Amino acid sequence: MLAAWRGVDVTSLESAGKNHSQPLASLLPDVMTGLGLDRRRAEAEIIKVWNDLMDPRVTAHAQPSGLNKGTLFVTVDSSVWLDEIVRYRRREILDRIQHSFGKEAVKRISFRVG
């Protein structure tokens, strides 16, 4: 009433004083997506179970080093093992990873000597 008498519009001031807080549970998924934590969690999970999924002869010479846009990067310790894996085991490795994590998580595998 005082605002009407003075001729001042205070609706913007009233809305500024309202509580615009949101529960943390509604904000957390957006924060995790923004930080890329889902991708990092999937990457860590693949690295963690790699040794259980693969043949011990392969894991002795090849370890995952990263996951980016559906491509799993695997570092191999020698060019001889790189050739062995790429020629004879690439499909088997990709099938095992996709069976465990889904075809959308890992679409391709890139091997490199490192």
C-alpha positions in Angstrom: 0.0 0.0 0.0 2.8 2.3 0.8 4.4 1.5 -2.6 1.2 2.5 -4.3 1.0 5.7 -2.4 4.6 6.6 -3.3 4.1 5.4 -6.9 7.1 3.0 -6.8 7.0 -0.4 -8.4 8.6 -2.8 -5.9 7.7 -6.2 -7.6 11.3 -6.6 -8.8 12.6 -6.0 -5.3 10.1 -8.5 -3.8 11.1 -11.2 -6.3 14.8 -10.6 -5.5 14.1 -11.3 -1.8 12.4 -14.7 -2.5 14.3 -17.9 -1.8 15.5 -19.4 -5.2 17.4 -22.2 -3.7 17.2 -25.7 -5.1 17.8 -29.1 -3.4 21.3 -30.4 -4.0 19.9 -33.6 -5.4 18.4 -31.8 -8.4 21.7 -29.9 -9.1 24.2 -32.8 -8.7 23.5 -34.6 -12.1 24.2 -31.4 -14.0 27.4 -30.7 -12.0 28.7 -34.2 -12.6 27.9 -34.0 -16.3 29.7 -30.6 -16.5 32.8 -31.9 -14.8 32.8 -35.1 -17.0 32.7 -37.3 -13.9 30.5 -39.9 -15.6 33.0 -40.4 -18.4 35.9 -40.6 -15.9 34.0 -43.1 -13.8 33.4 -45.3 -16.8 37.0 -45.0 -17.7 38.1 -46.0 -14.2 35.7 -48.9 -14.2 37.1 -50.3 -17.5 40.7 -50.0 -16.2 39.7 -51.7 -13.0 38.1 -54.8 -14.7 40.5 -55.0 -17.6 42.7 -57.6 -15.9 39.7 -59.7 -15.1 38.2 -59.6 -18.6 41.3 -60.3 -20.7 43.6 -63.1 -21.1 46.6 -62.8 -18.7 49.0 -62.9 -21.6 47.4 -59.8 -23.1 47.2 -57.9 -19.8 50.9 -58.5 -19.2 51.6 -56.5 -22.3 48.6 -54.2 -22.9 46.7 -51.8 -20.5 44.0 -49.3 -21.2 45.2 -45.7 -20.9 42.0 -43.7 -21.7 38.6 -43.5 -23.1 37.5 -40.6 -25.3 34.3 -40.3 -27.4 33.7 -44.0 -27.5 37.3 -45.0 -28.3 39.2 -47.0 -25.8 43.0 -46.3 -26.0 45.2 -49.2 -25.1 49.0 -48.9 -24.6 51.0 -52.0 -25.6 54.6 -52.5 -24.5 56.1 -53.7 -27.8 55.5 -53.6 -31.5 55.5 -57.4 -31.5 52.5 -57.5 -29.1 50.8 -54.7 -30.9 50.9 -56.7 -34.1 49.7 -59.8 -32.3 46.8 -58.0 -30.7 45.7 -56.0 -33.7 45.8 -59.0 -36.0 44.4 -61.7 -33.9 42.8 -60.4 -30.7 41.2 -57.0 -31.5 37.7 -58.3 -32.2 37.8 -60.6 -29.1 38.9 -57.7 -26.8 36.3 -55.3 -28.3 33.6 -58.0 -27.8 34.5 -58.6 -24.2 34.5 -54.9 -23.4 31.3 -54.2 -25.2 29.6 -57.2 -23.5 30.6 -55.8 -20.1 30.0 -52.1 -20.6 27.7 -51.8 -23.6 28.3 -50.9 -27.3 27.7 -47.2 -26.7 30.4 -46.9 -24.0 33.1 -48.4 -26.2 32.7 -48.3 -30.0 36.3 -48.7 -31.0 39.7 -49.6 -29.7 42.9 -47.9 -30.6 46.2 -49.7 -29.8 49.5 -47.9 -29.6 53.0 -48.7 -28.5 54.0 -46.8 -25.4 
